[in-house]
Amino acid sequence: MATPNADETKTAHELSMSLFFTAMAYGAAYITAATAIIMLNKYMLSVTAFKYPIVLSSLGVVCGWLTSIFMVYTKRVDMANHKDITFKFWAQNVLPIGFFQGTTLMLGNMAYFHLTLSFLQMMKALSPAVLFTILYFAGLDKWHTKVAVAVAVIIGGTLVASLGEMQFTWIGFALILGAELTEAFKNAAMQFLLANKKFSMWEGMFFISPASLIFLLTAAALFEFKDMAEKNAWGMMAEHPELFLAAGFLGFVVNFCSLGVIKFIGSLTLKVLAQVRSIIIIIFGVIFYHDVVQPIQIVGYGIALVGFTGYNIAKIKAKEEEILEERRSAEEKKTLL
């Protein structure tokens, strides 16, 4: 008689809560690192003489890839389950993620030149709706009415907050909208790879990072390397290595922790956590960059926080239902056998 594993002996509520709190641990690290790197990128691109968002975006990907290579080749990460991965599989399933990740990083950093830090974060309220739609129609997530309502409240609150924006440019709007669309596709594809194909976070980073670098470095070669050489930007990197090392490390932490959230509870939760990060960044923007925030924006973000709380409650309940459904299906199969 087979001995049940630990997950099978837990109730659906216990298992869903365990997955939720694991994801939230990654989520807390994600919010901390993401807030820090956004503030650092804003400082480097707006205050210093380093005006190269594509190269800056590449640092975290390079750091993550080198770290994952170290973990794999020192046998700290077991790749036995994925030795059969072919170049065809990588090109069909991983390379598109690299394109979406590279494009998201590039467009997101370019938008710093055109919009205030606060408004950029408000625009990101649209991403849960985009991702929720993509996941549902791609068959990667099930429809849960309470989750959908909570996401709608978050989006509505953040859109109300955006009504008070005083500085607006269509170029910046197009850049951040493009970044949100490509990030939604990236997260949906990552969820398929991590959850459906059973990749660990280190394996995901090992395979996805080079795909992202192909597109980032190609774009940097086309648009930035020549100007960097002419203005001795490489010299600035040598003079202030602490800034660029910090950008690389924080970028790695953000990418790794986002993979953790996606794997344990799904990519939509990652986007909701990003809304909390946005609130923190808006506060920093007001304090350090003197962004003007109107009363209507404060009201809007209050509504968004209510939606965020409701989302967490609804997501735990939805996860319990999914676990119970999986167990019922497994029991039915055993009965038939």
C-alpha positions in Angstrom: 0.0 0.0 0.0 1.4 3.4 -1.0 2.3 5.8 1.7 0.5 9.2 1.2 2.9 12.2 0.8 2.7 15.3 3.0 0.5 17.2 0.6 -2.1 14.4 0.5 -2.4 14.3 4.4 -3.1 18.0 4.6 -6.6 19.4 4.3 -7.3 21.6 1.2 -7.4 24.6 3.5 -4.0 23.8 5.1 -2.4 23.2 1.7 -3.8 26.3 0.1 -2.7 28.4 3.1 0.8 26.8 3.0 1.1 27.7 -0.7 -0.2 31.1 -0.1 2.2 32.0 2.7 5.2 30.6 0.8 4.2 32.8 -2.2 3.8 35.8 0.2 7.3 35.3 1.5 8.6 35.5 -2.0 6.1 38.4 -2.5 7.5 40.4 0.4 11.0 40.1 -0.9 9.7 41.0 -4.4 8.1 44.2 -3.2 11.2 45.2 -1.2 13.6 44.6 -4.1 11.3 45.9 -6.8 10.7 49.2 -4.9 14.4 49.6 -4.4 15.3 49.0 -8.0 12.7 51.3 -9.4 13.9 54.1 -7.2 17.5 53.3 -8.2 16.7 53.1 -12.0 14.8 56.4 -11.7 17.8 58.0 -10.0 20.3 56.7 -12.5 18.3 57.6 -15.6 17.0 60.9 -14.4 19.7 62.4 -12.2 23.0 60.8 -13.3 24.6 61.1 -16.8 23.8 57.4 -17.5 20.9 57.5 -20.0 20.8 54.0 -21.3 17.7 52.1 -20.1 18.3 49.0 -22.2 21.8 48.3 -20.8 20.5 49.1 -17.3 17.7 46.6 -17.8 20.2 43.9 -18.8 22.1 43.9 -15.6 19.6 42.0 -13.5 19.2 39.4 -16.2 23.0 38.9 -16.5 23.3 38.6 -12.7 20.5 36.0 -12.6 21.9 34.0 -15.5 25.4 33.8 -14.0 24.0 32.8 -10.6 21.8 30.1 -12.1 24.8 28.8 -14.1 26.8 28.5 -10.9 23.9 26.7 -9.1 23.5 24.2 -12.0 27.1 23.4 -12.6 28.0 23.0 -8.9 25.1 20.5 -8.7 23.1 22.6 -6.2 20.3 22.5 -8.7 19.3 19.1 -10.2 18.5 19.3 -13.9 17.8 15.6 -14.3 14.1 16.1 -15.0 14.9 18.4 -17.9 17.8 16.8 -19.7 15.5 16.0 -22.6 14.9 19.7 -23.4 15.8 20.3 -27.1 16.6 23.5 -28.9 13.3 23.2 -30.7 11.4 23.1 -27.3 13.5 26.1 -26.0 12.9 28.1 -29.1 9.1 27.4 -29.1 8.4 27.8 -25.3 11.3 29.8 -23.8 12.5 32.2 -26.5 9.1 34.0 -26.6 9.3 34.6 -22.8 12.7 36.1 -23.4 11.3 38.5 -26.0 8.5 39.6 -23.7 10.8 40.0 -20.7 13.4 41.9 -22.6 10.7 44.2 -24.2 9.0 44.8 -20.9 12.3 45.9 -19.2 13.3 48.1 -22.1 9.9 49.9 -22.6 9.4 50.2 -18.8 12.8 51.9 -18.3 12.4 54.1 -21.4 9.1 55.5 -19.9 11.0 57.1 -17.0 12.1 59.8 -19.5 8.5 60.9 -20.2 6.3 60.4 -17.2 6.4 61.1 -13.5 7.3 58.2 -11.2 3.9 58.3 -9.5 1.9 58.2 -12.8 3.9 55.3 -14.1 2.9 53.3 -11.1 -0.8 54.3 -11.5 -0.7 53.1 -15.1 0.4 49.6 -13.9 -3.1 49.2 -12.3 -4.2 48.1 -15.8 -2.0 45.0 -15.8 -4.1 42.7 -13.5 -7.0 43.1 -15.9 -4.9 42.4 -19.0 -3.2 39.4 -17.3 -6.5 38.0 -15.9 -8.0 38.1 -19.5 -5.0 36.4 -21.1 -4.8 33.7 -18.4 -8.5 32.9 -18.7 -8.7 32.7 -22.5 -5.4 30.7 -22.6 -6.8 28.2 -20.2 -4.1 28.8 -17.6 -6.5 30.0 -14.9 -10.1 29.4 -14.0 -12.8 31.9 -13.7 -13.6 32.8 -10.1 -16.2 35.6 -9.7 -14.9 36.9 -6.4 -11.3 37.1 -7.7 -12.6 38.9 -10.8 -14.6 41.4 -8.6 -11.5 42.1 -6.4 -9.3 42.7 -9.4 -11.9 45.1 -10.8 -12.0 47.0 -7.5 -8.2 47.3 -7.6 -8.2 48.5 -11.2 -11.1 50.9 -10.6 -9.4 52.4 -7.5 -6.1 52.9 -9.3 -7.8 54.4 -12.4 -9.6 56.9 -10.1 -6.2 57.8 -8.7 -4.8 58.4 -12.1 -7.4 61.1 -12.9 -5.4 63.6 -10.9 -2.2 63.3 -13.0 -1.0 66.7 -14.1 1.9 65.7 -16.4 1.0 63.5 -19.4 2.7 62.6 -22.7 1.4 60.2 -25.3 4.9 58.8 -25.9 5.2 57.9 -22.2 1.7 56.5 -22.2 2.4 54.3 -25.3 5.7 53.0 -23.7 4.2 52.0 -20.4 1.1 50.5 -22.1 3.4 48.4 -24.3 5.4 47.3 -21.3 2.2 46.2 -19.5 1.0 44.2 -22.5 4.3 42.4 -23.0 4.6 41.7 -19.2 1.2 40.2 -19.2 2.1 37.8 -22.0 5.5 37.1 -20.3 3.8 36.2 -17.0 1.2 34.0 -18.7 3.9 32.1 -20.5 6.0 31.8 -17.4 3.1 30.3 -15.5 2.7 27.7 -18.2 6.4 26.8 -18.0 6.8 26.8 -14.2 3.5 25.2 -13.2 2.5 23.1 -16.2 6.0 22.0 -17.2 7.2 21.6 -13.6 10.2 23.9 -13.8 11.8 25.1 -10.6 12.7 28.8 -10.2 16.4 28.2 -10.8 15.6 26.1 -13.9 13.3 28.8 -15.2 16.0 31.4 -14.7 18.7 29.2 -16.3 16.7 28.8 -19.5 14.8 32.1 -19.7 17.8 34.5 -19.0 19.7 33.8 -22.2 16.6 34.2 -24.2 16.0 37.7 -22.6 19.6 38.7 -23.2 19.4 37.9 -26.9 16.8 40.6 -27.4 18.1 43.1 -24.8 21.7 43.0 -26.2 20.5 43.2 -29.8 18.4 46.3 -28.9 21.4 47.8 -26.9 23.7 47.2 -29.9 21.3 48.9 -32.2 20.4 51.9 -30.1 22.9 52.4 -27.2 26.4 50.9 -27.6 27.6 53.5 -30.1 26.4 56.5 -28.0 27.9 54.9 -24.9 31.3 54.6 -26.5 31.2 58.2 -27.7 30.2 59.6 -24.3 32.4 57.2 -22.3 29.4 55.7 -20.4 31.5 52.6 -19.9 33.9 54.8 -17.9 31.0 55.9 -15.6 30.3 52.2 -14.9 33.9 51.8 -13.9 33.8 54.9 -11.7 30.6 54.0 -9.9 30.5 50.2 -9.8 28.4 50.2 -6.6 25.4 51.6 -8.5 25.5 49.0 -11.3 26.3 46.1 -9.0 23.2 47.1 -6.9 21.1 47.4 -10.0 22.2 43.9 -11.1 21.7 42.3 -7.7 18.2 43.9 -7.2 17.2 42.9 -10.7 18.1 39.3 -10.0 16.2 39.3 -6.7 13.1 40.8 -8.4 13.2 38.2 -11.2 13.8 35.2 -8.9 11.1 36.2 -6.4 8.6 36.9 -9.2 9.2 33.3 -10.4 8.6 32.1 -6.8 5.2 33.9 -6.6 4.2 32.6 -10.1 5.1 29.0 -9.3 3.4 28.8 -5.9 0.2 30.8 -6.4 0.1 32.2 -10.0 1.1 35.2 -12.0 -2.1 37.2 -11.3 -1.1 37.4 -7.6 2.3 38.8 -8.7 0.4 41.6 -10.5 -1.7 42.4 -7.4 1.5 42.5 -5.3 2.9 45.0 -7.8 0.0 47.3 -6.9 1.1 47.4 -3.3 4.7 48.1 -4.5 3.2 51.0 -6.6 1.6 52.6 -3.6 5.0 52.5 -1.8 6.8 54.0 -4.8 4.2 56.8 -5.2 5.0 57.8 -1.6 8.7 57.8 -2.4 8.0 59.8 -5.5 6.2 62.5 -3.5 9.0 62.7 -0.9 12.1 62.5 -3.1 11.0 63.7 -6.5 8.3 66.2 -5.4 5.6 64.5 -7.5 2.2 66.2 -6.9 -0.5 63.9 -5.6 -4.1 65.1 -5.7 -6.8 64.1 -3.0 -8.6 62.1 -5.6 -5.5 60.0 -6.1 -5.4 59.2 -2.4 -9.0 58.1 -2.4 -8.4 55.9 -5.5 -5.5 54.1 -3.8 -7.6 53.6 -0.7 -10.1 51.8 -2.9 -7.3 49.8 -4.4 -6.1 48.6 -1.0 -9.7 47.3 -0.2 -9.6 45.4 -3.5 -6.2 44.0 -2.6 -7.5 42.6 0.7 -10.5 41.1 -1.0 -8.3 39.5 -3.7 -6.2 37.7 -1.1 -9.2 36.3 0.6 -10.8 35.2 -2.7 -7.6 33.7 -4.0 -7.2 31.5 -0.9 -10.8 30.3 -1.3 -10.3 29.7 -5.0 -7.1 27.7 -4.4 -9.0 25.5 -1.8 -11.7 24.8 -4.4 -9.0 23.8 -7.0 -7.3 21.4 -4.6 -10.6 19.8 -3.6 -11.5 19.4 -7.3 -8.1 17.8 -8.1 -8.5 15.3 -5.2 -12.1 14.4 -6.3 -10.8 13.7 -9.8 -7.9 11.6 -8.4 -10.4 9.6 -6.3 -12.7 9.0 -9.3 -9.7 7.7 -11.3 -8.8 5.3 -8.4 -12.4 4.1 -8.3 -12.4 3.3 -12.0 -9.1 1.4 -11.7 
